[in-house]
Amino acid sequence: MTIKFQADADLNQNIVNAVIRINSEIDFQTANDANLRGLKDDKVLELAAHQKRTLVSHDQRTMPLYNDHARTRFICTVASKF
């Protein structure tokens, strides 16, 4: 089983690039590729769940509130300097 990741619009793109550079076989979709800009958290989680992707986000404030009712995996990262 391959784990598929979805970058939230707020995720540092350098993190996505580094993960793909380390292992190009990892399926890590960017927010731009998924057209996530401007979408509300609940819709982002819904799209990730529909595509069976684990959402990766820096949003520690509002995303966890929506995720309590979503059927998707969610990883919240701390701000990172790449």
N, C-alpha and C positions, 0 to 999 in steps of 0.2 A: 504494500500500500504506500503510495506516494503522498506525502503531506503537501498541500498546496497553501501558499500564503497570499494574503491580500494586504498591501500597504495602504494604510489610511492616508488621507490627504495631508495630515500634519506630520507624517513620519519623515524623518531626515532621509532624503534620497541616497545619501552616502551609505546608509546602512543597507539598503536594498542592493546597491552596486557592490558593496563589499561581500555580501552573502553570495551573490551570483558569481563574483570573481573567485571566491573560495571554492564553490561547487556549482558549476554551470547547469547541473542537472536539477537543481532545486527550482521548483515552479513558484516564482515570487512575482506576482502581478503588481505593477505600479498603479498608483491612484490615477495617473493620467490615462493609462491603458484601460482602466475600468470606468473612466468618466465620473469620478467621485467628487470632484470639486463642487462645492456648494450644496451637496446633499446633507440632510440631517442624519445624525448618528443612527437612528432607528432604521433608516433606509440603507445606510452603509452596511449595517449588521445583517439586514435582510438579504442584500445582494451577496454578501460573503457566504451566508448560510446556504443560499440557493446554489452557489457554485462549489459548495463544500470546501471553502477556504478558511484558514485561520487568519483572523484579522490581527494585524500588528499596528499598534498606535502608540503615540506619546500621550494621548488624552486620558489622564488619570482622574479628571474631574467629572465629566458627563458620560463618557462611554460606558463605564461600569454600571451606571444606573440603567441604561437601556439594555445592556447585555443580560441583566437578570431575567429578562423576558424573551430574549432571542435564543435561537437554536443554532448557535455558532460558537466556535472556539475563539477566544480572545486573549491576546497577549498585550500587556501594557508595558512599554519600555520606559526607562528614564531618559531624559534628554542626554544626548551623546554628542561629543565633539569629535568628528572624524575629519 
